[in-house]
Amino acid sequence: MLQTIINRLKEPSTYAGLAGLAAAIGRGAEDWQTFSMALAGIAGVIAMLLRGKSSES
């Protein structure tokens, strides 16, 4: 289970999804808006920096 989570954290799509989720949370609650937008920004940067899996066999 822990290894599955670690493997997911190595995928750019995980951080892209986290950024979208953080943005959605920030839209509804003013208290969370600053935090969620910062989290979305950080997750977006991580998603850009991580390499995707190569389709080469």
Secondary structure, DSSP 8 states (H G I E B T S, - for coil): -HHHHHHHHTSHHHHHHHHHHHHHHHHH-HHHHHHHHHHHHHHHHHHHHS-------
